[in-house]
Amino acid sequence: MGRIGPTELVIILCIVILIFGANRIPQLAKSLGEGIKEFRKSVKTATKDEDDSAKPSDKA
């Protein structure tokens, strides 16, 4: 218990195909990929901004 095996993956895939249809799945995958890409980009930018603000400035 706790692990997803190949049988469970096939069942999940069948349910997804029934709900969304075979034509829409590539669009969903593309949208998901773009969302993950944007999320990583924003996290990287936020981390860079925090690092820049944490450094002491030479202005004084």
C-alpha positions in Angstrom: 0.0 0.0 0.0 1.2 3.5 -0.7 2.8 2.8 -4.1 1.1 3.3 -7.5 1.7 0.4 -9.8 1.2 0.0 -13.5 -2.4 -1.2 -13.1 -3.4 1.9 -11.2 -1.7 4.2 -13.7 -3.7 2.6 -16.6 -6.9 3.0 -14.7 -6.1 6.7 -14.0 -5.2 7.2 -17.6 -8.5 5.7 -18.8 -10.5 7.9 -16.4 -8.6 11.0 -17.6 -9.4 10.1 -21.2 -13.0 9.5 -20.4 -13.3 12.9 -18.6 -11.3 15.1 -21.0 -11.3 13.2 -24.3 -8.3 12.1 -26.3 -8.1 15.3 -28.3 -7.8 17.6 -25.3 -5.0 15.8 -23.4 -2.1 17.3 -25.4 -3.5 20.8 -24.8 -3.7 20.0 -21.1 -0.2 18.7 -21.0 1.1 21.8 -22.8 -0.7 24.1 -20.5 0.6 22.3 -17.5 4.2 22.4 -18.8 3.9 26.1 -19.5 2.6 26.7 -16.0 5.5 24.8 -14.4 7.9 26.7 -16.5 6.5 30.1 -15.4 6.5 29.0 -11.8 10.1 28.0 -11.9 11.0 31.3 -13.6 9.2 33.3 -11.0 10.8 31.3 -8.1 14.2 31.9 -9.7 13.6 35.6 -10.1 12.3 35.9 -6.5 15.3 34.1 -5.1 17.7 36.3 -7.1 15.9 39.4 -5.9 16.2 38.2 -2.3 19.9 37.5 -2.7 20.5 40.9 -4.2 18.7 42.7 -1.3 20.6 40.6 1.3 24.0 41.8 0.1 25.3 44.9 1.8 25.5 47.9 -0.5 28.6 50.0 -0.9 26.6 53.2 -0.9 27.2 55.3 2.2 
